[in-house]
Each structure stands twice: as C-alpha cells, then as structure tokens.
C-alpha cells in the first residue's frame, strides 16, 4: 500500500474509532449514573439516546465517504473488537518474554500503546516500524482496549526497569 494511502487510511480509521470510543466514554457514565441513582428512564434515557444518535450520525457520515474496501476493513475491525479475537496479536513464551506482540514481529503491543500515549501518531508509527500495517495498529489498539490492565502493567514494569 503506498505511504500516502496508509496515512489517509490510518487517519480515517482513527476518526471512526475515536467516534466509537467517545460514544462509549459518554455512554458509560450515563449508565453508571442511572444505575446508582436508580432513576426512571426519563431525562437520563433521553440524554443517552441523544448521545448515541449524535455519535452514530457522525459515524454514518464518515462511513459514507469510505470506499467499499475501506468499509470491509472497518467491518473486520469492529467484528474483531467485538469478538475478543486478535489474529494479529500473539503471545509466545520464547518471544519477548511472552508479552503480546504483533504477529511476525517482536514488537510488543505495550510499546505501541506507550508511544501513542506519548503523542506519536499512527502515520509516524508506521514510519518508525515499516514492517507494520494500519491493520496491525488497529489490532494493537483493540487488544489494548480488551487487555488494558495487562498493557498498563507492562508499561509500568518497563518504566520501573
């Protein structure tokens, strides 16, 4: 895939995933508030519905600009994320001490997550690690969301070393 296309693809994917994550971040506190306060559906339910609809409308607008191939890739990411299956991530005791790594590399997921948290963009990561693809990064981010405690522990252990 040519480098400019990778950067555009990574940016579009980041926007869509950002919208999805922002929806989750907005919805969870509302759900927690409604559970804690035990209010009838009323205002909180309306606010929750409006937040979800706004986010879905934003996602729909972005998705409508994607090619069929990009839509198929997005669907694959969503299915992977929902299924807790990460075919692009492997953990083997004899590779990087058993830490989760990108398949066919010795690049631990926590390294990519830490770089991202420090402000390194996806396009820059693809430049630093030319063996990686945008799909590899999507797998790493999805894995991190499902295994946050593990990744945070590995980052803390590395910083302490």
C-alpha positions in Angstrom: 0.0 0.0 0.0 1.5 3.4 -0.9 2.6 5.5 2.0 0.1 8.5 1.4 -2.8 5.9 1.2 -1.6 4.4 4.5 -1.6 7.8 6.2 -5.1 8.6 4.9 -6.4 5.2 5.8 -4.9 5.5 9.3 -6.4 8.9 9.8 -9.9 7.8 8.7 -9.7 4.7 10.9 -8.6 6.8 13.8 -11.5 9.2 13.3 -14.0 6.3 13.2 -12.5 4.5 16.2 -12.4 7.9 18.0 -16.1 8.4 17.4 -16.8 4.9 18.6 -14.7 5.3 21.7 -16.1 8.8 22.5 -19.6 7.2 22.3 -18.6 4.5 24.8 -16.9 7.1 27.1 -20.1 9.3 27.0 -22.5 6.4 27.5 -20.8 4.6 30.4 -21.0 7.5 32.9 -24.7 7.9 32.0 -25.4 4.2 32.5 -23.5 4.3 35.8 -25.4 7.4 36.9 -28.7 5.8 36.1 -27.8 2.6 37.9 -26.5 4.5 41.0 -29.4 7.0 41.2 -31.9 4.4 40.1 -34.0 7.0 38.3 -36.8 6.0 36.0 -35.9 6.2 32.3 -36.8 9.9 31.9 -34.1 12.5 31.4 -31.1 10.2 31.6 -32.6 7.8 29.0 -33.3 10.8 26.7 -29.7 12.1 27.1 -28.3 8.7 26.5 -30.4 8.2 23.3 -29.3 11.7 22.0 -25.6 11.0 22.7 -25.8 7.6 20.9 -27.7 9.1 17.9 -25.3 12.0 17.5 -22.3 9.6 17.6 -24.0 7.2 15.2 -24.8 10.1 12.8 -21.2 11.2 12.8 -20.0 7.7 12.2 -22.6 7.3 9.4 -21.3 10.5 7.7 -17.7 9.3 7.9 -18.5 5.8 6.7 -20.4 7.1 3.7 -17.1 8.7 2.5 -15.2 5.3 2.6 -14.6 3.0 -0.4 -16.1 -0.5 -0.3 -12.7 -1.9 0.6 -12.3 0.5 3.5 -15.8 -0.3 4.7 -14.9 -4.0 4.6 -11.8 -3.3 6.6 -13.7 -1.3 9.1 -16.3 -4.1 9.5 -13.4 -6.5 10.1 -12.0 -4.3 12.8 -15.4 -4.0 14.5 -16.0 -7.7 14.4 -12.5 -8.4 15.8 -13.1 -5.9 18.5 -16.4 -7.3 19.5 -15.3 -10.9 19.3 -12.2 -10.5 21.6 -10.3 -12.3 18.9 -6.9 -10.8 17.9 -5.4 -12.8 15.0 -2.7 -10.1 14.5 -1.5 -10.4 18.1 0.4 -13.4 19.6 2.0 -14.3 22.9 4.7 -16.9 22.9 6.9 -17.6 25.9 10.1 -17.6 23.8 9.3 -14.2 22.2 9.6 -11.0 24.3 9.0 -13.0 27.5 5.5 -14.0 26.5 4.3 -10.4 26.1 1.6 -9.8 23.4 3.3 -8.8 20.2 2.3 -8.0 16.6 2.4 -11.3 14.6 5.6 -11.9 12.6 7.5 -9.2 14.7 9.0 -8.8 18.1 7.1 -5.5 18.6 5.2 -5.7 21.9 1.7 -4.1 21.9 2.6 -2.1 25.1 5.4 -0.4 23.2 3.0 0.9 20.6 0.4 1.9 23.2 3.0 3.8 25.2 4.2 5.6 22.1 0.6 6.5 21.2 0.0 7.8 24.7 3.1 10.0 24.4 1.6 11.6 21.3 3.2 9.6 18.5 0.6 9.4 15.6 -0.3 6.3 13.7 1.4 7.6 10.5 4.6 8.2 12.4 4.4 4.7 14.0 4.1 3.2 10.5 7.2 5.2 9.5 9.2 4.1 12.6 8.1 0.5 12.1 7.8 0.0 8.3 7.0 -3.7 8.8 3.7 -2.7 10.4 0.5 -2.0 8.6 -2.5 0.1 9.6 -4.3 -3.2 10.3 -1.6 -4.2 12.8 -2.1 -0.9 14.7 -5.9 -1.4 14.7 -5.3 -4.9 16.2 -3.0 -3.4 18.8 -5.5 -0.8 19.9 -8.3 -3.3 20.0 -6.1 -5.7 22.1 -5.3 -2.8 24.4 -8.9 -2.0 25.0 -9.6 -5.6 25.9 -6.5 -6.1 28.0 -5.9 -2.6 29.5 -4.7 -3.9 32.9 -2.2 -6.2 31.3 -0.8 -3.4 29.0 -0.7 -0.8 31.8 1.2 -3.3 34.0 3.7 -4.0 31.2 4.2 -0.2 30.6 4.7 0.3 34.4 7.2 -2.6 34.6 9.2 -1.2 31.7 9.3 2.3 33.2 10.4 0.9 36.6 13.3 -1.1 34.9 
